[in-house]
Amino acid sequence: PELFRDGIEPDVIYLDGLHTYHGCYDDLALSHFLFPNAVICGDDWAYQPGTGAAHFLGIDLPVRKAVTDFALTHGKLNIVVEGNSYIIEPAKAK
């Protein structure tokens, strides 16, 4: 929000925040809302919680699920995965 308030428009946003489903989804949604033209990327694609609420709710890969759900609900964005990192990009025209 500080970048937005200062009128700065990043080309790329790299997320490495909370590893919970909702924490990750919220970071994606806010980033996309404030900077819709920025490429969003991050890591922890393969993060698996051992215990706690995420495990209890049956979300074994919370970051992966949040990224996938976000991409599907925001214009069917493409997800490119390399190792433990991901990039969300606009869907390619067919």
C-alpha positions as CSV (number, residue, x, y, z in Angstrom):
1,P,0.0,0.0,0.0
2,E,2.9,2.4,0.6
3,L,4.1,2.1,-3.0
4,F,0.6,2.7,-4.3
5,R,0.2,5.7,-2.0
6,D,3.5,7.1,-3.3
7,G,2.5,6.6,-6.9
8,I,5.1,3.9,-7.6
9,E,4.0,1.2,-10.0
10,P,6.2,-1.9,-9.9
11,D,6.6,-4.2,-12.9
12,V,7.2,-7.3,-10.7
13,I,5.9,-8.1,-7.2
14,Y,7.7,-11.0,-5.4
15,L,5.7,-12.5,-2.5
16,D,7.3,-14.4,0.3
17,G,4.9,-13.8,3.2
18,L,2.6,-16.0,5.2
19,H,2.4,-19.6,4.2
20,T,-1.3,-20.0,5.1
21,Y,-3.9,-20.3,2.4
22,H,-5.6,-17.1,3.4
23,G,-2.4,-15.2,4.0
24,C,-1.1,-16.0,0.6
25,Y,-4.4,-15.4,-1.2
26,D,-4.8,-12.0,0.6
27,D,-1.3,-11.0,-0.5
28,L,-2.1,-12.0,-4.1
29,A,-5.4,-10.2,-4.2
30,L,-4.1,-7.0,-2.7
31,S,-1.1,-7.0,-5.0
32,H,-3.3,-7.5,-8.1
33,F,-5.9,-4.9,-7.0
34,L,-3.3,-2.2,-6.4
35,F,-1.0,-3.1,-9.3
36,P,-3.0,-5.0,-12.0
37,N,-0.3,-4.7,-14.6
38,A,2.5,-6.1,-12.4
39,V,3.7,-9.7,-12.8
40,I,3.3,-11.5,-9.5
41,C,5.7,-14.2,-8.5
42,G,6.8,-15.9,-5.3
43,D,8.1,-19.0,-3.7
44,D,7.0,-21.8,-1.3
45,W,4.9,-23.6,-4.1
46,A,5.7,-26.9,-2.4
47,Y,5.4,-25.7,1.2
48,Q,3.6,-28.3,3.4
49,P,2.6,-27.5,6.9
50,G,3.1,-30.1,9.5
51,T,0.3,-29.2,11.9
52,G,-2.0,-26.4,12.7
53,A,-5.1,-25.0,11.1
54,A,-4.0,-25.4,7.5
55,H,-3.3,-29.1,8.1
56,F,-6.5,-29.5,10.1
57,L,-8.6,-28.1,7.2
58,G,-7.0,-30.5,4.8
59,I,-5.0,-28.0,2.9
60,D,-1.7,-29.8,2.4
61,L,-0.1,-27.3,0.0
62,P,-1.7,-24.0,1.1
63,V,0.5,-21.7,-1.1
64,R,-0.1,-23.8,-4.2
65,K,-3.9,-23.9,-3.6
66,A,-4.1,-20.1,-2.9
67,V,-2.1,-19.4,-6.1
68,T,-4.2,-21.8,-8.2
69,D,-7.5,-20.5,-6.8
70,F,-6.4,-16.9,-7.3
71,A,-5.5,-17.5,-10.9
72,L,-8.8,-19.3,-11.7
73,T,-10.9,-16.5,-10.1
74,H,-9.1,-13.5,-11.6
75,G,-9.3,-14.0,-15.3
76,K,-7.9,-17.5,-15.7
77,L,-4.3,-16.4,-15.3
78,N,-1.5,-18.8,-16.2
79,I,0.8,-20.2,-13.6
80,V,4.4,-21.0,-14.5
81,V,6.2,-23.1,-11.9
82,E,10.0,-23.6,-11.7
83,G,11.1,-25.7,-8.8
84,N,9.6,-24.1,-5.6
85,S,8.8,-20.7,-7.3
86,Y,5.8,-19.6,-9.3
87,I,5.0,-16.7,-11.7
88,I,1.4,-15.6,-12.4
89,E,1.0,-14.2,-15.9
90,P,-2.0,-13.2,-18.1
91,A,-3.7,-16.0,-20.1
92,K,-2.3,-16.3,-23.6
93,A,-4.8,-15.7,-26.5
94,K,-5.6,-18.8,-28.5
